[in-house]
């Protein structure tokens, strides 16, 4: 008790008072956390972090107790890295329950920035819970939320405007995008709801009884009865081990969170995303009895696929599964739900004295043969109607060492392994090491492991990440990744090697300033053909990025974010491409006003697409994007939010890209005539 009392007194003297203040509304705090999370990513596309937002919104209203939180709960929170989770659990195991929230300052890997981000969502008190004595009683209690969103791009693309006046448009629907989501949540114990979406160009006619193209429904229960940990009916997500045979949902890859390399999530989760390819549909459950657990699931759904008809028209097969979710043209609709996919899975586990082991198995079965394109890089990949995967994953914690890994097999004689260790080096540093070895015959259809490229690329590699806390306000993050592909790949007609380096120095000053300077260098090999050559050569393309970023809260309600980034890329001998991006953000959020604003003005200039630069953009709730900036021009957006009442919130966002030298944007049916592209988005959230 004397040691515990000393730690609390020490934390009281060190922890800045403003770190412990919670003076923002729920959406402001939650969006701040997700923005900080996404700022670490450098990939294109829209990322729908619906699950992360749902978890944070729940924990804002009912904070997670650090005295009772399990490892799964801490991973679901989404704001801690693997070493921080291990340190917290070990601290609690050795010293007992937290007596004060100030104690988290005593956990070696928790810096001031981490503490400030998690405080609105955690507590050390026993959280009040409403007794849930059964399934039926729980359905009438909880919180209901309705989210409605409409968006549209301007001007219309070629698919909506045929070149010949008398011709019909290629896209069968209008250019509007519509989204509706209803969800009921009871203390994160019971969740049920529906999600519907119509993409631009997809036909939708309520008067004719035609529903939106994408429809998803789920029911999820946690701890409904003794021994029944999870129960999911409808659409759900499954995560097993380190993702070698199955891992649904978003997972971080290489990023500035250099020690976040371990796959960790609840085994079963409700599915609420708009990704039309990643969900399972059926029933899943997880039961616990003592130190043993058992997870079983069955999924049956139809998938979009590219169908192939044999020359004699007697045999139908498919060459690939589609993931775009777009059904705008006659050909896209023809491929919609053209293949039936049944999935069966079973996982049994044992946990004792820091050791956790699971045996996992997944069977995929199709009603049509899967026949990949006749290309050399597909020679060893799975073909046929059924694929069986099995794996054993483990986790072992001993003092400040956290070992983890997974060994996996596929019944086409493939083998894969991922093994790693996380080492907490006290208050000074953390170290992450990971080795992966993927055989050229290994294949898994729902895999999502920590790799450089796809699961079937015969990849072998070593990753080293290190985070050094130089001072309370200064942190150095860096990693090195070295890999080789020992068989052919798409756009690589020979075995290749590559490497990547990253370093970031971050400075943090209480709630006023957060700035960093970051450098990343990457070298990848791929096909290259000189003019006049008949055969491809292998060329190691280089890509480098230098970024300077400053976030400055000039007043409590006003934050300015400034970024300057340079890029250099080489995709062939003597071909050096350069790029620059500079932007200024203005973010206004005030507790005294129902209005909030976010705006950006960005200038970009790149020689070509090779030197493109990515940057996260603020968007409406449950929608996020990281577009690629290429060519030369300006991009600007304005997002406005107004709280009509405590339970009704309205958001609108308008953005426009103006390219200086382009006469058209995009290609194919998505081509837009002119050098401007705009998008308007309106969303309403209603708490019922």
N, C-alpha and C positions, 0 to 999 in steps of 0.2 A: 504493500500500500504506500510506503514511503517513496518508492520509485515512481509509482503512478502519480502521486501528488506532485512530485518534482517535475514530471513531464508536463502536467497541466499548467503549473506555474510558469515553466519555461515558455510554453506556447502562448500564454497570455501576454508575455512580454515581447514575443517576436511577431506574432500574427498581427498584421495591420488591421485596425478596427473596420475599415471600409470593406475588407474582404468578407467580413461576416455579415454585412448588411444585405438585405434582400429588398430592394426598393424599385422593382419593376414588375410589370404585369406579366402574365404567363406567356403570351405569344412573343413578347420582346425578348425575354430570357431564353426561351426555347429556340427562337430563330438565331440568337447570338451563338448558342452552342453549336447548332448545325452549320452555321456559316463558318465558324472556326474549324469545324471538322472538314468541311468541303474545301476550305482554302488550302488544305494540304494536298489536294488532288490535282493532277495535271492530265486529265483525260477528257475527251470530247463526249458530247451527248447529254441527255437529260437523265438525272439521277433522282428517283422517286423514293426518298427516305421515309416512306410512310411509317414503317415499323419503328424507326428511331424516334420520330416525332411523337407517335402514340405513346411510347414508353416514357418520354420526357414529360409529356402533358400529364400522364398519370402520376408520375413521381413529383411533379410540381404541386399537385393538389394533395397527395398523400406520400410524403417523402419516404424514401427507402431507409429502413433502419439498418445501420451498419453493424449492429449487434446480432442481427438475425439473418442478414442477407447471405444467400448462397453464392457460389462461384457463378452459376448461371445468371442470377439476378444482377451481379456486378457487370457481367459481360453485356447483358441486355441494356444496362444503363448507357453504354456506348461512349462514355467519357473518360474511361481509364484504360491504360495500356496493360499488357499482360503482367509486367513486373510489378506495377502498382497494385493490381488485384492480388497477386501472390503475397506481396508485402503486407497488405491490409489483413488478409486472412491469417498470415503467420503471426502478425502482431496481436491479433485477437486471440489466437490459440495460445500464445505464450503468456500474455498478460491479462486475459479475460476480457469481459465486456468493457466497452468504452464508457467512461463516466461523464465525459464532456465532449462536445463537438470540437473543442480546442485541441484534443489529443491527436487529431489527424495530422497536425503539424509535426508530430513526433515520428511519423512513418517515414523512413529514409527517402523513398523515391517521390514523395509528395512535395512539389514546389508550390510557390504562392499562386502561380497561374492555374495549376490543376485544382487547388483548393477553391479558388474563386469560382471556377466553372462548375464544380460539383455541389457546392453548398446549397443552392436553391432546391436541390433534389434529394438530399440525404439528411438523416437525423441520427441521433444515438438514443432517442427515446423509443419506448414501445409505441408503435403506431396503432391508433384505434382501428379496429376492423369490425365489420358487421358479420355476425356469425352466418356462415353458409352451411346449412345442414343438409343440403341436397340440391339436386339439379333444378327441380321445379321451383323451389323457393327462391333461388337466385335470379330467375328470369325477370322478376318484377322489380328488382332494385338495380340502381346504377345510373349511368349517364348516357344520354342519347345525343349524337351529333350528326348533323346533316351538312354536307359540303357540296356546293353546286358551282361548276366552272364552265365558262364559255370562252373560246379564243378563236382568232382568225388571222391569217396572214394576208398581206396586201403587197403588190397587186396579185391577181390570180396567176397561177402557173399554167404552162401549156396544157396540162391534163384537163383543165377546166375551160380552156379556150382553144378549140381546134383550129388548125391553120386554114382549113377550107370552111367557108361560111355555112355550107349546107351539111357539113359533117357533124356527127354526134361527138360530144366530149369523151375522152378516154376514161376519165373518172366518172363513175356512175352516181356519185353523191355530190352534195354541195361542199363548199370549202370550210364549213364551220366544224370546230372541234368541241364536243360536249362531254362533260364528265359529271357524274353524280355518285356520291358515296354516303351511305348511312351506316353508322356503327353504334352499337350499344356496348358499353363497357362497365363492368361491375368490379371495382377494386383490382383490375387486372386478373381477376379470377375467372370471370365469365365474359366472353365477347361473342357477339354475333352481328352480322351485317351483310350488306350487298355493295358491290361496286359495278358501275356501268360506264362505258366510254364509247364514243363514236369518233374515229379519226377523220381528218379532212379527206374528202373524196369518197368516203364510205357511204353507201345508201342507207337512209334512215327515214321511215315514214310511219309515225305513230298512228295516223288515220287508217293505214292499211294493215295495222297490227304488226308491223315490223319493228322489232326491238333493236337497241344499239348493238353494234357488232360484238362488243366484249361485255360479257356478263359474268360476275363472280360472286359467290355467296359462301359464307363460312359460319361455323359454330365452333367455339373453342372454350374449354373449361380446364381449370387448374385446381388441383387439390379439392375436387368435388366430394370425394369419398376417401376414407382411409385406404392408402395403398395405391389409389389412382392418381398419379402425378399429373398427366396431361390426357385430354381427350379432344380430338379434332374431327369434325364431320364437315364435308364439303371441300373447299379449297384450303390447302395448308402447305407449309414448307418444312422440309426435313434437312437437318445438318448432322453429319456423321463424321467423327474423327477430324482429320486435317484436310478434308475435302477431296481425297483421292477418288472416292467412289460416289459421294453425293454431298453437296453443300448448296443449299438454296439461299437466295437473297444476296445482298451486297456484302462484300468482304474487302477490307483494305489490302492493297498490294504494296508495292514499294512507294513510300511517301516520306514526308518529314517526320512522321511518327516512326522513327527508325527501329524501335524495339517492338512494334506491333506486328509480329510475324506469325503468331499462333492463331489458328482458327478456333474460335470459341463462341458458342451461342447455345440457346436452348435447343434441345433435340427436335422438338415439335413447336411450330409457331403458326398462328393464324396468318393467312395470306390476304393482304389488302393492297398489294401493289398493282400497277398498270402494265407490268411486263406480262405479255400474253403467252409467254413460252415457258416460264420458270416454275409454274405452280404444279402441285399434285392435286388430284381430285378423287376423293373417296373417304376413307376413314383411317385414323391413326390413334394410337394410344401408347402411353408409357406407364408402367406399374412399378412400384418399389416394394420390396419386402426385405427388411433388414439392410444388409450391405449390398444386396443384389438389385439390379434393375433390368427390365425387359421392355423394349420398344418394338412395336409391330405396326406395319402400315400396308395398305392396299390402295392403289390408284388406278383408275380407268378413265381415259379421256382420249379424244381425237386430236391429232396434231396436224399442223400445216406442213406440207412436204412437196417436193418436186417429183411428180410422178413420171415414170418412164414406161412406154409401151413397146414391147418387143417388135422386131421386124415383121413377124408373122401375126402380130396382134393377138397372140394367145396368152401372153404373160405380162402382168403389171407389177412393177416394183417402184421403189423411190430411191433417189440418189442423195438427198440431203433433207434435213429438217429445217424449216424456216423459223426465224425468230423475230421478224420485223413486226408481225401483228397487223400488217396493212392489207386491206381487202377492198381496193378501190376500183380495180379494173376486172374485166371478165376473166383474164388469165389468173389474177391473184385470187379471185373468188373460186375458180376451179380447183386451186390447190388448197383451199381452206378446209381444214378438218378432213383431209383425204386419207389419213392413216390412223389406225387405232393403236394406242400404246398402253399396255398394261404393265404396271410396276408393282412388285412385291418386295417387301423389305423386312428384315429382322435384325435386332441388335440386342445383345445381352452384355451386362457389365457388372463389375465387382470393384468396390472401393474400400480401402483399409490402410490406415497408417501412412497417408500421403501418396499411396499408389492407387491409380485408377486404370483399369483395363477393360476394353470393350471388344467383342467379336461382332463384326457387321457383315451383312450379306444383302445384296440387291439383285433382283432379276428384272430385266427389261424384255418384253415380248411385243412383237408387232404382227399385225394381220397380213402384212405384205413384206416381201424380202427387202432388206436394206442393201442396195448395191451401189457402192460409191463410184465416182468417176474413175475411169481407167487411166490413172496417173501413177507414175512411179512412187510418189510420196504416200500414196494410199495402199501400197502393196501389202503392208502388214496390219492394216487397220481392220476393225471388225466389219464383217458383212454377214447377212443372214437374217433370221427372224428373231433370235433370242441371244441375249448377252448376259452372262452371269459375272458379277463382281463380288469379291470377298476381301475383308481386311481385318487387321487387328490394330487398334490404336491404344496408346498408353499415355499416362501423365504421371510423373513422379516428382514430388517436392521434398528436397532435403536442405534444410537451412536456407541459404540464399541461392540455391540452385533449383531451377525448374526445368526438368527434362520432359520432352514430349515428342510424339511422332506417330507415324502410321505406316504399316506395310500392307500393300494391296496386290491383288491378283485379278486377272480377267481370264475367262475360260478360253480365249484365243491364244493362250500361252504367253500372256503378258505379265510383267512384274513392275511394281513401282514402290518407291519408298521416300518418305519425307521424315527427317529427324532433326531436332533442334534443341537448344538449351538457352534459357534466359538466366542471366546472372546479375543479381543486385550487388553492386559494389559500394554499399553504404550510401551516405548522402552525396558522395562525389560523382558517381557514375553508374550506368547500367550498360550491360553488354548482351547482345543477341547474336547467336550463331545458328545457321540453318543449312542443312545439306539435303539436296534432292537428287534422286536417280530414277528416271523414268525410262523403262525399256521401250524399244521401238515397236513392239507388238502390243504394248499396253493400251487399252481403250476403256473409257467410261463415259457414258452419255450425260450424266449430271454432275460431273466433277467440277471443282472450283478450288484448287489448291494454290499454295503460294509458289507460283512459277513465273518465268519470264514470258512464256507463250502458252499455247494450248497444251492440253494434257497428253496428246498423242504425238509429241514432237521429239521423242527420244532425247529428252533433256537431262543433262547432268550439270549441277551447279552448286556453288557455295556462296552464302550471303553472310556478311558481317556488318552488324549495326552497333553503334556506340553513342550513348548520350552522356555528356559531361556537364554537370552543373558547376560552372566556374564560380558563380556567386548566386545569391538569392534572385538577382535580377538579370543574370546572364547565363545563357545555356548554349552549348555547342552540340549539334546533332550531325552525324555523318554515317554513311554506309558505303560499302563496296560490294558489288555483286559480279560474279564471274561464272560463265556458263559455256556449255558446248552442246550442240545438237549433232548427235551421232548418226543421223539418217537424214534423208531429204525432207524438205518442208515445202509448203506452198510458197512460191517465189524464191526458192533456194534449191538449186539443182545439185547440191553437194553438201556434205557435212560442214558445219560452220562453227565458229566460236564468237563470243562477244563479252563485253563487260560494261559496267556502269558505276559511276562514282557520284556521290552526293555529299554536300556539306552546307550547313546552315548555322549562322550565329544569330541568336535571338536575344533581344533586350526588352525587358518588361519593367515598367514603372507604375506600380500600383494600378489604378484604374485610368491613368492618363495616357500612357504611351505603350504601344507594342510595335516593335520594329524588328526587321531582320534583313540580312543579306544572304543570298543563297546562290550556289553554283552547282550545276549538274552536267555531267559529261557521259555520253552513251555511245557505244560503238557496236553496230549490228551488221551482219553480213547478209547479202541478198543478191539476187540475179542482177546482172548489168550487161547490156549489149551495146557495143559501139556501132556507129553507123557503118553499114556495109558488112558487118559480121553476120555469120550464119548461126553460131552457137552462143549461148549465154556464158558469161564469165561471172565469177563470184567477187563482189566488191564489198569491202567493209565500210559502210557508211557511218559517218560521225555526226553527232548532234550535240551541241552545247548550249546551255542557257545560263544567263546571269540575271538575277532578279534583286531589286531593292524595293522594300515595302515598308510603309509607315502608316500606322493607325494612331490617330491623335484625337482624344476626346477633349476638345477645346472647352466645352461646357457639358454639364450633366446631361443635357438633351441633344447635343450636337456632336457628331463624330465625323472626322475627315479621314479618308483612306486614300493614300497616294502610292502608285506603283510605277516603276520603270523597269522594263525587261528587254534584254537583248538575246537574240538567238543566232546560231551559226549552224549550217547543215551542209553536208557533202554526200551526195548520192552517186558520184561517179568521179573518175579522174579529172581534175581541173574544174569541177563543178562546185563552186562554193556559193551557197545561198545565205543571205543575211536578212535579219528582221528586227523590228523594234516595236514595242508597245508601251504606251504611257496612258494612264488614266487617273481620273480624280473622282472619288465618290463623296457624296454628301448624304449623311444619314441623320434624320431628325426623329427622335422619339421622346415624348414627354408624358409624364403621368398626369399632368394637369390638363392635357388636351386630348380629345378623342381622335385627333389626326396624327398620322405619322407619315414620313416621306423617305424615299431612298432614290437617289439619282446618280447617274454616271455619265461622264463625257470621256470617250476613249479615242485616241489616235493610233493607228497601226500602219506599218509599212514593211512588207516582206517581199523578197524577190520572187518567191513562188511558194507553193504549198509545202515544200520540204522544210522551210524555215518558219512554219506556222507557230503561233503562240497561243496557249490556252489560258483562260482566266475565268474564275467563278463569277456568276452574276446573281444578285439578289432577286428573288422571285416571290410569287405569292405562296402562301402556306401550302405545303405538300408538293411543291413543284420547284425543281432546282435545275440549273443548266450550267455547263462549262463549255461554251462554244470555242471553235478554233478561229483565230484571227489570221487572215491571209489576204494578200494583195495590199492595196493602199486605200485608206479611207477613214471615215469617222463612224463611230457607233455610240449611241446614247440611249438611255432609257430613263423612265420615271415610273416609280411605283408609289401608289397612294393607298393608305389604309384609313378607314373611318369606323370607329366603334359606334354603331347606331344605338346600341344598348349593351347591357352586361352580357346578353346572350346572342347578340347579332353583330357580326362583323362583316364589312364590305371592303374588298380590295380590287384595285385596278392597276394594270401595268401596260405601258406602251414602250416599244423599243423600235429602233430603226438603224439599219446599216446602210451607209452611203459610200459606194466604191467609186474611186476617182476615175479610173480608166476603163472599167468594164462596160460593155454594151449589153450584157446579159449575165444572169446569175443562175448557177445550177446547171443541170443537164437533163436530157430525156424529158419525161412528162413533168418533172419538177422545175423545168427551166422557166425563168422569169425574164421577160424582156425589159431592159432598162438597167440602171445602176443602183436602184434603191429597193430595199426589202424591209417591210414593217410588220409588226405583229401587235395585236391588241388582245388583252386578256382581262376578264372580269370574273370575280369569284365572291361567293357569299358563304359564310359559315354561320349555322344556326344551332344553338344548344337548346335541345328540347326538354 
